[in-house]
Amino acid sequence: MAKSPEVKLAVFGRAGVGKSALVVRFLTRRFIWEYDPTLESTYRHQANIDDEAVTMEILDTAGQDIQQKEGHMRWGDGFIIVYDITDRGSFEEVAPLRNLLEEVKKPKNVPLVLVGNKSDLDHVRQVGTEEGERLAAEMACAFYECSACADEGGAVSEAFHELCREVRRRKAMQGKARRRSSTTHVKQAINKMLTKISS
Ligand SMILES: Nc1nc2c(ncn2[C@@H]2O[C@H](COP(=O)(O)OP(=O)(O)OP(=O)(O)O)[C@@H](O)[C@H]2O)c(=O)[nH]1
């Protein structure tokens, strides 16, 4: 049986935004209140997205220095940047993270999803939904507001699945571009030969 394609996804965001809670919600459909904040983990997960099997490797990052961050960015195919809707500072950390990502992955256009977590805490919200939408539009990526704790509409899964779709789309596009460029090389070589013969 053919092996399902593998996509490496890394979850970034300020400490305490709920990265681990989101990953665990996605993998187990459960919410667990507390994790070891220093814990950094990778999980493997198989899913069927739009009738195509995919194996995800998900890295839940935690408290890293810049070198570790860059290493994780080089490792990943796709990224979720999370902020906490009750913590404006975490929202302000999104753009610098995205800039670092662009820098590390240059010249590639990076598959990315923006997630505003803890939407169950609307009464203490510091970041408006439209602010998240605007930022996502600027970054040209999908945006989800959700709650790892009360994921009623399934937005958490949808965020992970959409990221996988985006990784697939980019890989397909890169494959096409590679094929196009090798066809161009062959054409150029033939033209060169023909020019030599005729001269
Ligand atoms: N109310 C609410 N609390 C949440 C939600 N998601 C996470 N939390 C809480 O927020 C705190 C931090 O969650 P974590 O999942 O450990 O956050 P993290 O981003 O992985 O944190 P670090 O590992 O320190 O980087 C915990 O107390 C969680 O229970 C949510 O959707 N709603």
The ligand as an SDF file (V2000), in Angstrom:
LIG
                    3D

 32 34  0  0  0  0  0  0  0  0999 V2000
  -10.3880   29.4300   28.8480 N   0  0  0  0  0  0  0  0  0  0  0  0
   -9.4870   28.8510   28.0640 C   0  0  0  0  0  0  0  0  0  0  0  0
   -8.2980   28.5110   28.5620 N   0  0  0  0  0  0  0  0  0  0  0  0
   -7.4120   27.9280   27.7250 C   0  0  0  0  0  0  0  0  0  0  0  0
   -7.7020   27.6500   26.3670 C   0  0  0  0  0  0  0  0  0  0  0  0
   -6.6190   27.0730   25.8080 N   0  0  0  0  0  0  0  0  0  0  0  0
   -5.6950   26.9850   26.7750 C   0  0  0  0  0  0  0  0  0  0  0  0
   -6.1660   27.5000   27.9370 N   0  0  0  0  0  0  0  0  0  0  0  0
   -5.4480   27.6150   29.2180 C   0  0  0  0  0  0  0  0  0  0  0  0
   -4.3380   28.4850   29.0010 O   0  0  0  0  0  0  0  0  0  0  0  0
   -3.2110   28.0380   29.7420 C   0  0  0  0  0  0  0  0  0  0  0  0
   -2.0190   27.8200   28.8220 C   0  0  0  0  0  0  0  0  0  0  0  0
   -2.3230   26.7370   27.9430 O   0  0  0  0  0  0  0  0  0  0  0  0
   -1.1770   25.8870   27.2330 P   0  0  0  0  0  0  0  0  0  0  0  0
   -1.8250   24.9650   26.2840 O   0  0  0  0  0  0  0  0  0  0  0  0
   -0.2500   25.3040   28.2480 O   0  0  0  0  0  0  0  0  0  0  0  0
   -0.4170   27.0860   26.4820 O   0  0  0  0  0  0  0  0  0  0  0  0
    0.9480   27.0040   25.6440 P   0  0  0  0  0  0  0  0  0  0  0  0
    0.8320   28.0440   24.5860 O   0  0  0  0  0  0  0  0  0  0  0  0
    1.2050   25.6090   25.1950 O   0  0  0  0  0  0  0  0  0  0  0  0
    1.9880   27.4750   26.7130 O   0  0  0  0  0  0  0  0  0  0  0  0
    3.5900   27.1750   26.7450 P   0  0  0  0  0  0  0  0  0  0  0  0
    3.7540   25.6820   26.7280 O   0  0  0  0  0  0  0  0  0  0  0  0
    4.0140   27.8060   28.0330 O   0  0  0  0  0  0  0  0  0  0  0  0
    4.1880   27.8400   25.5610 O   0  0  0  0  0  0  0  0  0  0  0  0
   -3.6410   26.7640   30.4780 C   0  0  0  0  0  0  0  0  0  0  0  0
   -4.0430   27.1140   31.7880 O   0  0  0  0  0  0  0  0  0  0  0  0
   -4.8410   26.2900   29.6790 C   0  0  0  0  0  0  0  0  0  0  0  0
   -5.7280   25.5550   30.4500 O   0  0  0  0  0  0  0  0  0  0  0  0
   -8.9920   28.0160   25.8590 C   0  0  0  0  0  0  0  0  0  0  0  0
   -9.3490   27.8410   24.7080 O   0  0  0  0  0  0  0  0  0  0  0  0
   -9.8390   28.6180   26.7670 N   0  0  0  0  0  0  0  0  0  0  0  0
  1  2  1  0
  2  3  2  0
  2 32  1  0
  3  4  1  0
  4  5  2  0
  4  8  1  0
  5  6  1  0
  5 30  1  0
  6  7  2  0
  7  8  1  0
  8  9  1  0
  9 10  1  0
  9 28  1  0
 10 11  1  0
 11 12  1  0
 11 26  1  0
 12 13  1  0
 13 14  1  0
 14 15  2  0
 14 16  1  0
 14 17  1  0
 17 18  1  0
 18 19  2  0
 18 20  1  0
 18 21  1  0
 21 22  1  0
 22 23  2  0
 22 24  1  0
 22 25  1  0
 26 27  1  0
 26 28  1  0
 28 29  1  0
 30 31  2  0
 30 32  1  0
M  END
$$$$
